[in-house]
Amino acid sequence: MKRALWVALAAAAAFAGILIARLPAEWILPRARAGSSCTGIEGTLWSGTCAGLAVSGTPVGDVSWQLRPLPLLLGRLAAHLTLAQAAASGSADVELTLGGRVTARNLIADLPLDARLIPGLPANLYGHAHLDVALAQVRHGVITRLEGRIEARDLEERSGANTALGSYVVSFAGGSGSPVGKLHDLEGPLALEGTLRLTPQPGFELEGFIAPRHGAAPELVNNIRFLGSPDAAGRRPFSLSGTF
């Protein structure tokens, strides 16, 4: 009797596992909820795609996922996510704990700098970004750990005459405490070095030195003069802070 009971339980568990694995994703994930929507949902709960994802009316693209079952035993939801769009692409291993901590690993992404996609970005700033982040942790909306590299390339200000601003990179070494990144230019009309600290508000503190290069647009040169007196190398200090 005991052996028969265990065989029956094992068969029931296997059946339940197969049923859940084959469960259509559209049965679990409605096409529209909490300001987000999909034009179509394909696949299963464990492996599927939300086609045409839009958040607050802003098109994001097609998001695919592959859930990982083992972390569920530890009370964690883990999945490999990919994003595909005409102008953007990305992938990451993402984990969500019961305490509300989100961890992303192996985050690789390319996306346009668009105020519709990135809240707080100036509407007249254009360019594109590349992210290569080994580890990022977010708790209750605050970035608590960050290790990797973020590039902003071919920046351009378009409030009047288009003004090229150059390309920049910020690198975070990781570790405990508030994330601090080293910022410097890659190319362009401005020579820049500084640090970017992410604060718990959440917010940021940016400070460093900047100087125009030969051939910089006159409006850039004039704006930099308002930052104060230059040092012996012709660099002027700057600082900026804000909240998200």
Backbone as CSV, one residue per row, in Angstrom:
resi,resn,N_x,N_y,N_z,CA_x,CA_y,CA_z,C_x,C_y,C_z
1,MET,0.826,-1.197,0.000,0.000,0.000,0.000,0.870,1.260,0.000
2,LYS,1.917,1.268,0.864,2.772,2.449,0.937,3.463,2.702,-0.396
3,ARG,3.941,1.601,-1.017,4.628,1.768,-2.297,3.670,2.300,-3.351
4,ALA,2.467,1.766,-3.363,1.466,2.230,-4.323,1.133,3.693,-4.098
5,LEU,1.099,4.125,-2.809,0.792,5.520,-2.494,1.884,6.433,-3.006
6,TRP,3.137,6.049,-2.790,4.237,6.882,-3.253,4.280,6.953,-4.771
7,VAL,3.984,5.849,-5.436,3.941,5.844,-6.900,2.841,6.774,-7.395
8,ALA,1.677,6.744,-6.715,0.565,7.606,-7.112,0.916,9.075,-6.911
9,LEU,1.566,9.391,-5.764,1.958,10.776,-5.495,2.987,11.261,-6.503
10,ALA,3.954,10.405,-6.833,4.969,10.787,-7.807,4.335,11.029,-9.172
11,ALA,3.378,10.182,-9.546,2.702,10.356,-10.832,1.897,11.644,-10.845
12,ALA,1.225,11.942,-9.707,0.439,13.173,-9.629,1.344,14.399,-9.711
13,ALA,2.505,14.338,-9.025,3.437,15.463,-9.058,3.988,15.661,-10.465
14,ALA,4.303,14.556,-11.138,4.818,14.667,-12.500,3.763,15.245,-13.428
15,PHE,2.532,14.795,-13.263,1.447,15.317,-14.090,1.252,16.807,-13.851
16,ALA,1.290,17.218,-12.554,1.117,18.635,-12.230,2.249,19.466,-12.820
17,GLY,3.481,18.942,-12.746,4.614,19.668,-13.316,4.487,19.834,-14.811
18,ILE,4.081,18.768,-15.506,3.895,18.850,-16.957,2.779,19.818,-17.294
19,LEU,1.689,19.774,-16.506,0.551,20.652,-16.766,0.949,22.116,-16.628
20,ILE,1.692,22.433,-15.558,2.120,23.819,-15.342,3.087,24.260,-16.433
21,ALA,4.018,23.348,-16.788,5.000,23.696,-17.814,4.338,23.963,-19.158
22,ARG,3.230,23.278,-19.426,2.544,23.438,-20.707,1.434,24.479,-20.653
23,LEU,1.212,25.072,-19.487,0.112,26.014,-19.328,0.325,27.219,-20.231
24,PRO,-0.624,27.549,-21.104,-0.440,28.702,-21.994,-0.226,29.989,-21.216
25,ALA,0.743,30.788,-21.650,1.063,32.027,-20.936,-0.109,32.992,-20.926
26,GLU,-0.904,33.000,-21.993,-2.003,33.960,-22.065,-3.101,33.658,-21.056
27,TRP,-3.119,32.422,-20.478,-4.071,32.126,-19.419,-3.677,32.811,-18.116
28,ILE,-2.390,33.042,-17.942,-1.876,33.620,-16.688,-1.619,35.109,-16.824
29,LEU,-1.121,35.532,-17.984,-0.749,36.923,-18.200,-1.772,37.608,-19.098
30,PRO,-2.663,38.396,-18.537,-3.634,39.097,-19.385,-2.926,40.077,-20.294
31,ARG,-3.568,40.371,-21.428,-2.931,41.239,-22.420,-2.820,42.679,-21.954
32,ALA,-3.613,43.095,-20.994,-3.547,44.473,-20.496,-3.739,44.468,-18.985
33,ARG,-2.788,45.113,-18.271,-2.908,45.216,-16.822,-1.975,46.308,-16.327
34,ALA,-2.438,47.075,-15.349,-1.628,48.067,-14.618,-0.804,48.957,-15.542
35,GLY,-1.433,49.480,-16.603,-0.730,50.408,-17.476,0.151,49.767,-18.519
36,SER,0.197,48.422,-18.584,0.999,47.743,-19.590,0.103,46.832,-20.412
37,SER,0.528,46.542,-21.635,-0.278,45.700,-22.503,0.606,45.009,-23.523
38,CYS,0.103,43.877,-24.051,0.770,43.126,-25.105,-0.202,42.992,-26.273
39,THR,0.307,43.108,-27.474,-0.557,42.879,-28.626,-0.805,41.392,-28.817
40,GLY,0.077,40.563,-28.290,-0.105,39.120,-28.371,0.799,38.418,-27.384
41,ILE,0.344,37.265,-26.862,1.124,36.475,-25.913,1.238,35.070,-26.461
42,GLU,2.458,34.563,-26.556,2.699,33.239,-27.095,3.536,32.421,-26.129
43,GLY,3.489,31.095,-26.300,4.296,30.210,-25.493,3.602,29.775,-24.227
44,THR,4.406,29.339,-23.249,3.886,28.823,-21.988,4.323,29.712,-20.840
45,LEU,3.831,29.353,-19.654,4.225,30.097,-18.461,5.740,30.067,-18.265
46,TRP,6.390,28.982,-18.651,7.820,28.818,-18.422,8.667,29.411,-19.529
47,SER,8.123,29.475,-20.731,8.887,30.012,-21.857,7.911,30.630,-22.836
48,GLY,7.973,31.957,-22.970,6.999,32.618,-23.828,7.453,33.993,-24.253
49,THR,6.551,34.683,-24.942,6.845,36.012,-25.480,5.635,36.909,-25.341
50,CYS,5.872,38.125,-24.868,4.870,39.190,-24.886,5.217,40.075,-26.073
51,ALA,4.447,39.930,-27.144,4.713,40.698,-28.359,4.083,42.081,-28.250
52,GLY,4.818,43.084,-28.708,4.288,44.439,-28.722,4.003,45.001,-27.349
53,LEU,4.896,44.767,-26.376,4.695,45.304,-25.030,4.724,46.829,-25.061
54,ALA,3.739,47.429,-24.400,3.684,48.881,-24.239,3.458,49.182,-22.768
55,VAL,4.205,50.149,-22.232,4.081,50.562,-20.828,3.666,52.024,-20.800
56,SER,2.516,52.287,-20.186,1.951,53.645,-20.136,1.837,54.255,-21.528
57,GLY,1.496,53.417,-22.491,1.312,53.889,-23.860,2.579,53.990,-24.678
58,THR,3.740,53.715,-24.070,5.011,53.801,-24.783,5.427,52.431,-25.291
59,PRO,5.630,52.239,-26.598,6.048,50.942,-27.124,7.429,50.551,-26.586
60,VAL,7.542,49.330,-26.104,8.809,48.820,-25.578,9.420,47.807,-26.538
61,GLY,8.604,46.914,-27.078,9.095,45.896,-27.991,8.574,44.529,-27.613
62,ASP,9.203,43.497,-28.136,8.825,42.120,-27.830,9.722,41.604,-26.705
63,VAL,9.107,41.151,-25.616,9.841,40.651,-24.453,9.605,39.152,-24.333
64,SER,10.699,38.384,-24.315,10.621,36.934,-24.153,11.226,36.533,-22.823
65,TRP,10.753,35.421,-22.272,11.249,34.965,-20.977,11.408,33.451,-20.966
66,GLN,12.314,33.004,-20.112,12.501,31.594,-19.807,12.667,31.475,-18.300
67,LEU,11.630,31.001,-17.628,11.686,30.859,-16.183,12.619,29.721,-15.794
68,ARG,13.237,29.863,-14.604,14.120,28.839,-14.081,13.478,28.235,-12.841
69,PRO,13.203,26.937,-12.847,12.410,26.330,-11.776,13.110,26.211,-10.429
70,LEU,14.402,25.925,-10.393,15.070,25.649,-9.127,15.003,26.802,-8.125
71,PRO,15.205,28.080,-8.543,15.096,29.178,-7.562,13.724,29.283,-6.898
72,LEU,12.680,28.719,-7.520,11.355,28.760,-6.906,11.341,28.029,-5.579
73,LEU,12.195,27.012,-5.438,12.278,26.268,-4.185,12.815,27.134,-3.055
74,LEU,13.526,28.204,-3.386,14.080,29.130,-2.396,13.245,30.395,-2.268
75,GLY,12.067,30.409,-2.883,11.196,31.579,-2.802,11.639,32.711,-3.697
76,ARG,12.305,32.380,-4.812,12.777,33.403,-5.736,12.234,33.132,-7.127
77,LEU,11.877,34.204,-7.828,11.423,34.106,-9.200,12.570,34.544,-10.099
78,ALA,13.066,33.625,-10.917,14.230,33.910,-11.751,13.908,33.571,-13.203
79,ALA,14.422,34.398,-14.108,14.171,34.184,-15.528,15.249,34.845,-16.361
80,HIS,15.431,34.320,-17.561,16.273,34.976,-18.557,15.346,35.765,-19.466
81,LEU,15.574,37.071,-19.586,14.716,37.952,-20.364,15.467,38.485,-21.569
82,THR,14.757,38.632,-22.667,15.325,39.264,-23.849,14.334,40.287,-24.395
83,LEU,14.858,41.365,-24.929,14.057,42.427,-25.529,14.477,42.607,-26.977
84,ALA,13.502,42.670,-27.864,13.781,42.902,-29.276,12.869,44.006,-29.776
85,GLN,13.478,45.021,-30.381,12.733,46.130,-30.947,13.517,46.634,-32.145
86,ALA,12.873,47.423,-32.987,13.566,47.923,-34.172,14.815,48.713,-33.800
87,ALA,14.744,49.518,-32.730,15.864,50.389,-32.365,16.555,49.972,-31.073
88,ALA,16.103,48.899,-30.435,16.667,48.522,-29.140,16.716,47.010,-29.019
89,SER,17.666,46.533,-28.229,17.772,45.103,-27.953,18.455,44.942,-26.604
90,GLY,18.197,43.795,-25.949,18.820,43.572,-24.667,18.513,42.194,-24.126
91,SER,19.304,41.774,-23.142,19.076,40.503,-22.469,19.672,40.585,-21.073
92,ALA,19.113,39.794,-20.152,19.598,39.793,-18.773,19.032,38.583,-18.040
93,ASP,19.741,38.161,-17.004,19.232,37.168,-16.068,18.702,37.933,-14.861
94,VAL,17.411,37.829,-14.606,16.741,38.642,-13.591,16.155,37.745,-12.505
95,GLU,16.309,38.179,-11.248,15.794,37.422,-10.107,15.055,38.357,-9.163
96,LEU,13.881,37.934,-8.698,13.045,38.703,-7.782,12.819,37.889,-6.520
97,THR,13.124,38.494,-5.351,12.927,37.802,-4.084,11.644,38.274,-3.408
98,LEU,11.215,37.520,-2.391,10.004,37.880,-1.667,10.157,39.210,-0.943
99,GLY,11.382,39.610,-0.626,11.620,40.877,0.058,11.591,42.085,-0.851
100,GLY,11.355,41.868,-2.136,11.266,42.983,-3.073,12.579,43.384,-3.705
101,ARG,13.628,42.556,-3.549,14.918,42.874,-4.171,14.965,42.302,-5.584
102,VAL,15.375,43.130,-6.524,15.525,42.708,-7.915,17.014,42.686,-8.245
103,THR,17.487,41.561,-8.767,18.891,41.419,-9.152,18.965,41.084,-10.629
104,ALA,19.772,41.843,-11.345,19.993,41.584,-12.769,21.469,41.263,-12.975
105,ARG,21.730,40.200,-13.705,23.095,39.804,-14.034,23.240,39.686,-15.543
106,ASN,24.468,39.912,-16.000,24.777,39.755,-17.431,23.831,40.592,-18.289
107,LEU,23.650,41.837,-17.898,22.766,42.743,-18.621,23.531,43.378,-19.783
108,ILE,23.083,43.083,-20.985,23.642,43.671,-22.199,22.489,44.329,-22.941
109,ALA,22.623,45.602,-23.268,21.527,46.293,-23.941,22.043,47.437,-24.790
110,ASP,21.330,47.695,-25.872,21.559,48.859,-26.728,20.205,49.518,-26.953
111,LEU,20.140,50.818,-26.727,18.860,51.505,-26.848,19.069,52.966,-27.199
112,PRO,18.089,53.565,-27.852,18.174,54.999,-28.129,17.872,55.803,-26.878
113,LEU,18.502,56.956,-26.744,18.169,57.866,-25.646,16.913,58.623,-26.051
114,ASP,15.815,58.262,-25.400,14.498,58.784,-25.765,13.767,59.140,-24.492
115,ALA,13.328,60.383,-24.378,12.628,60.836,-23.170,11.349,60.054,-22.931
116,ARG,10.780,59.448,-23.974,9.568,58.655,-23.794,9.867,57.338,-23.092
117,LEU,11.100,56.848,-23.226,11.486,55.589,-22.606,12.216,55.781,-21.285
118,ILE,12.912,56.915,-21.129,13.736,57.151,-19.941,13.215,58.391,-19.233
119,PRO,12.448,58.226,-18.148,11.903,59.392,-17.434,13.020,60.304,-16.936
120,GLY,12.813,61.617,-17.055,13.784,62.585,-16.584,14.811,62.988,-17.616
121,LEU,14.877,62.269,-18.728,15.835,62.624,-19.769,15.342,63.868,-20.499
122,PRO,16.206,64.868,-20.716,15.780,66.071,-21.454,15.220,65.720,-22.818
123,ALA,14.097,66.345,-23.158,13.418,66.013,-24.405,14.233,66.387,-25.636
124,ASN,15.184,67.322,-25.487,15.967,67.765,-26.643,17.328,67.079,-26.732
125,LEU,17.550,66.027,-25.921,18.810,65.293,-25.943,18.624,63.988,-26.713
126,TYR,19.520,63.751,-27.675,19.437,62.561,-28.503,20.779,61.842,-28.506
127,GLY,20.740,60.561,-28.827,21.927,59.731,-28.874,21.523,58.289,-28.662
128,HIS,22.486,57.445,-28.294,22.141,56.069,-27.968,23.054,55.584,-26.855
129,ALA,22.602,54.549,-26.155,23.317,54.034,-24.991,23.634,52.559,-25.175
130,HIS,24.754,52.151,-24.586,25.144,50.742,-24.535,25.425,50.375,-23.087
131,LEU,24.807,49.296,-22.601,24.990,48.849,-21.231,25.650,47.480,-21.236
132,ASP,26.682,47.341,-20.419,27.346,46.057,-20.202,27.539,45.935,-18.697
133,VAL,26.517,45.401,-18.022,26.459,45.399,-16.560,26.509,43.964,-16.056
134,ALA,27.537,43.647,-15.275,27.665,42.300,-14.720,26.674,42.070,-13.588
135,LEU,26.410,43.108,-12.786,25.512,42.955,-11.636,24.853,44.276,-11.306
136,ALA,23.543,44.223,-11.109,22.783,45.384,-10.640,21.723,44.888,-9.674
137,GLN,21.607,45.559,-8.518,20.594,45.205,-7.524,19.767,46.434,-7.197
138,VAL,18.457,46.223,-7.150,17.517,47.296,-6.847,16.610,46.826,-5.714
139,ARG,16.475,47.659,-4.687,15.579,47.341,-3.573,14.664,48.534,-3.330
140,HIS,13.363,48.306,-3.454,12.359,49.352,-3.250,12.661,50.592,-4.103
141,GLY,13.049,50.365,-5.349,13.277,51.456,-6.273,14.627,52.130,-6.162
142,VAL,15.511,51.649,-5.279,16.827,52.250,-5.081,17.904,51.285,-5.568
143,ILE,18.822,51.771,-6.402,19.938,50.943,-6.861,20.946,50.827,-5.728
144,THR,21.142,49.616,-5.217,22.031,49.406,-4.077,23.395,48.851,-4.474
145,ARG,23.473,48.159,-5.607,24.754,47.647,-6.098,24.785,47.773,-7.612
146,LEU,25.967,48.096,-8.121,26.106,48.244,-9.565,27.546,47.949,-9.960
147,GLU,27.696,47.055,-10.902,29.027,46.696,-11.401,28.960,46.550,-12.910
148,GLY,29.633,47.433,-13.611,29.609,47.360,-15.062,29.899,48.698,-15.700
149,ARG,29.516,48.803,-16.954,29.897,49.946,-17.774,28.680,50.419,-18.571
150,ILE,28.473,51.739,-18.582,27.367,52.338,-19.320,27.941,53.430,-20.212
151,GLU,27.653,53.338,-21.504,28.146,54.314,-22.470,26.985,55.124,-23.045
152,ALA,27.209,56.407,-23.223,26.277,57.278,-23.939,27.040,57.830,-25.135
153,ARG,26.601,57.487,-26.320,27.370,57.804,-27.521,26.616,58.752,-28.452
154,ASP,27.407,59.557,-29.161,26.888,60.461,-30.199,25.777,61.349,-29.657
155,LEU,26.009,61.934,-28.469,25.002,62.812,-27.889,24.870,64.081,-28.720
156,GLU,23.629,64.557,-28.800,23.350,65.745,-29.593,22.218,66.527,-28.947
157,GLU,22.396,67.821,-28.834,21.370,68.707,-28.280,20.654,69.390,-29.431
158,ARG,19.307,69.262,-29.438,18.532,69.718,-30.591,17.473,70.755,-30.217
159,SER,17.780,71.633,-29.306,16.798,72.660,-28.939,16.739,73.772,-29.977
160,GLY,17.801,73.957,-30.708,17.833,74.962,-31.776,18.652,74.391,-32.907
161,ALA,19.829,74.974,-33.123,20.777,74.355,-34.043,21.324,73.090,-33.379
162,ASN,21.421,72.002,-34.128,21.920,70.755,-33.564,23.372,70.923,-33.123
163,THR,23.638,70.596,-31.847,24.975,70.754,-31.276,25.491,69.406,-30.822
164,ALA,26.613,68.943,-31.401,27.213,67.667,-31.007,27.845,67.808,-29.626
165,LEU,27.584,66.843,-28.749,28.101,66.871,-27.378,29.142,65.797,-27.111
166,GLY,29.309,64.832,-28.014,30.330,63.819,-27.824,29.801,62.533,-27.228
167,SER,30.720,61.658,-26.790,30.403,60.354,-26.217,31.096,60.206,-24.871
168,TYR,30.446,59.464,-23.938,30.942,59.368,-22.567,30.695,57.967,-22.020
169,VAL,31.444,57.611,-20.988,31.276,56.314,-20.348,31.419,56.489,-18.836
170,VAL,30.618,55.729,-18.092,30.744,55.682,-16.640,30.904,54.222,-16.246
171,SER,31.914,53.937,-15.436,32.241,52.574,-15.025,32.082,52.429,-13.526
172,PHE,31.330,51.395,-13.111,31.109,51.110,-11.699,31.864,49.837,-11.331
173,ALA,32.665,49.920,-10.269,33.495,48.797,-9.853,32.775,47.823,-8.954
174,GLY,31.576,48.172,-8.464,30.853,47.302,-7.548,31.290,47.529,-6.104
175,GLY,30.952,46.577,-5.229,31.296,46.701,-3.813,30.132,47.222,-2.989
176,SER,30.354,47.346,-1.690,29.319,47.791,-0.764,29.231,49.318,-0.758
177,GLY,28.158,49.819,-0.113,27.954,51.260,-0.056,27.258,51.767,-1.301
178,SER,27.016,53.076,-1.346,26.352,53.678,-2.499,27.208,53.492,-3.751
179,PRO,26.613,53.070,-4.865,27.393,52.877,-6.090,28.046,54.179,-6.551
180,VAL,29.340,54.099,-6.868,30.096,55.250,-7.349,30.772,54.857,-8.658
181,GLY,30.572,55.676,-9.695,31.161,55.390,-10.985,32.152,56.456,-11.407
182,LYS,33.146,56.031,-12.178,34.122,56.939,-12.757,33.639,57.340,-14.158
183,LEU,33.556,58.641,-14.388,33.012,59.174,-15.636,34.113,59.864,-16.431
184,HIS,34.161,59.606,-17.741,35.088,60.344,-18.606,34.565,60.316,-20.038
185,ASP,35.087,61.221,-20.851,34.650,61.291,-22.236,35.362,60.229,-23.063
186,LEU,34.726,59.824,-24.157,35.327,58.917,-25.120,35.836,59.652,-26.350
187,GLU,35.089,60.681,-26.741,35.472,61.500,-27.882,34.509,62.677,-27.946
188,GLY,34.879,63.677,-28.706,33.962,64.789,-28.901,34.547,66.124,-28.501
189,PRO,33.700,67.153,-28.433,34.182,68.517,-28.221,34.541,68.845,-26.779
190,LEU,34.213,67.961,-25.830,34.440,68.270,-24.419,35.340,67.219,-23.770
191,ALA,36.356,67.679,-23.049,37.182,66.804,-22.221,36.586,66.800,-20.825
192,LEU,36.237,65.625,-20.327,35.508,65.548,-19.064,36.014,64.394,-18.213
193,GLU,36.172,64.653,-16.916,36.478,63.619,-15.930,35.673,63.914,-14.680
194,GLY,35.131,62.863,-14.050,34.355,63.095,-12.844,33.901,61.806,-12.204
195,THR,33.041,61.941,-11.208,32.461,60.800,-10.511,30.943,60.967,-10.459
196,LEU,30.264,59.837,-10.513,28.807,59.802,-10.410,28.444,58.897,-9.246
197,ARG,27.795,59.471,-8.229,27.367,58.699,-7.062,25.846,58.571,-7.078
198,LEU,25.355,57.340,-6.926,23.923,57.097,-6.826,23.525,57.112,-5.356
199,THR,22.550,57.939,-5.005,22.169,58.154,-3.605,20.843,57.457,-3.290
200,PRO,20.540,57.248,-1.996,19.370,56.455,-1.614,18.021,57.142,-1.780
201,GLN,17.930,58.405,-2.205,16.649,59.130,-2.222,15.514,58.465,-3.019
202,PRO,15.651,57.931,-4.241,16.879,57.746,-5.025,17.249,59.004,-5.810
203,GLY,18.552,59.153,-6.059,19.030,60.318,-6.770,20.469,60.122,-7.188
204,PHE,21.134,61.247,-7.523,22.508,61.167,-7.982,23.260,62.437,-7.593
205,GLU,24.584,62.311,-7.513,25.498,63.434,-7.311,26.619,63.304,-8.331
206,LEU,26.763,64.307,-9.169,27.744,64.292,-10.246,28.682,65.472,-10.068
207,GLU,29.974,65.213,-10.101,30.950,66.301,-9.999,32.216,65.920,-10.760
208,GLY,32.941,66.959,-11.198,34.161,66.702,-11.934,34.718,67.962,-12.561
209,PHE,35.500,67.776,-13.633,36.124,68.887,-14.343,35.839,68.741,-15.829
210,ILE,35.679,69.890,-16.495,35.338,69.889,-17.902,36.080,71.022,-18.615
211,ALA,36.426,70.768,-19.875,37.112,71.793,-20.676,36.749,71.578,-22.144
212,PRO,36.600,72.665,-22.900,36.307,72.523,-24.325,37.576,72.163,-25.099
213,ARG,37.400,71.358,-26.117,38.498,71.042,-27.018,38.491,72.014,-28.195
214,HIS,39.600,72.011,-28.908,39.702,72.866,-30.093,38.609,72.484,-31.086
215,GLY,37.890,73.468,-31.569,36.825,73.225,-32.524,35.457,73.052,-31.899
216,ALA,35.363,73.149,-30.551,34.059,73.032,-29.890,33.141,74.170,-30.323
217,ALA,31.842,73.893,-30.376,30.866,74.909,-30.789,30.936,76.113,-29.854
218,PRO,30.793,77.328,-30.375,30.882,78.535,-29.537,29.906,78.524,-28.367
219,GLU,28.702,77.971,-28.555,27.747,77.961,-27.451,28.218,77.070,-26.308
220,LEU,28.930,75.987,-26.618,29.485,75.141,-25.561,30.576,75.884,-24.799
221,VAL,31.457,76.552,-25.532,32.539,77.305,-24.902,31.976,78.386,-23.989
222,ASN,30.955,79.111,-24.445,30.359,80.175,-23.635,29.678,79.623,-22.385
223,ASN,28.986,78.489,-22.508,28.317,77.900,-21.351,29.309,77.445,-20.298
224,ILE,30.424,76.902,-20.718,31.423,76.419,-19.768,32.056,77.574,-18.999
225,ARG,32.136,78.743,-19.585,32.740,79.892,-18.902,31.981,80.287,-17.650
226,PHE,30.703,79.959,-17.576,29.900,80.305,-16.400,30.179,79.379,-15.209
227,LEU,30.981,78.327,-15.411,31.235,77.382,-14.327,32.274,77.887,-13.333
228,GLY,32.986,78.928,-13.667,33.995,79.442,-12.750,35.355,79.524,-13.396
229,SER,36.354,79.837,-12.581,37.713,80.029,-13.097,38.356,78.688,-13.432
230,PRO,39.106,78.634,-14.533,39.765,77.380,-14.903,41.018,77.149,-14.067
231,ASP,41.437,75.876,-13.984,42.695,75.558,-13.322,43.834,75.707,-14.319
232,ALA,45.040,75.275,-13.931,46.215,75.456,-14.781,46.091,74.715,-16.103
233,ALA,45.282,73.643,-16.123,45.100,72.867,-17.346,43.921,73.363,-18.172
234,GLY,43.259,74.452,-17.729,42.124,74.987,-18.464,40.803,74.315,-18.154
235,ARG,40.764,73.454,-17.117,39.538,72.746,-16.759,38.742,73.552,-15.735
236,ARG,37.447,73.463,-15.813,36.584,74.154,-14.856,35.777,73.114,-14.078
237,PRO,35.578,73.344,-12.773,34.825,72.380,-11.960,33.332,72.494,-12.216
238,PHE,32.635,71.377,-12.068,31.177,71.392,-12.167,30.600,70.402,-11.169
239,SER,29.371,70.612,-10.769,28.670,69.673,-9.892,27.183,69.759,-10.194
240,LEU,26.516,68.632,-10.055,25.092,68.548,-10.354,24.506,67.431,-9.509
241,SER,23.311,67.658,-8.976,22.636,66.635,-8.197,21.143,66.678,-8.504
242,GLY,20.468,65.587,-8.213,19.029,65.526,-8.469,18.457,64.232,-7.947
243,THR,17.141,64.085,-8.088,16.435,62.871,-7.676,15.658,62.320,-8.852
244,PHE,15.362,61.032,-8.773,14.641,60.373,-9.859,13.141,60.436,-9.591
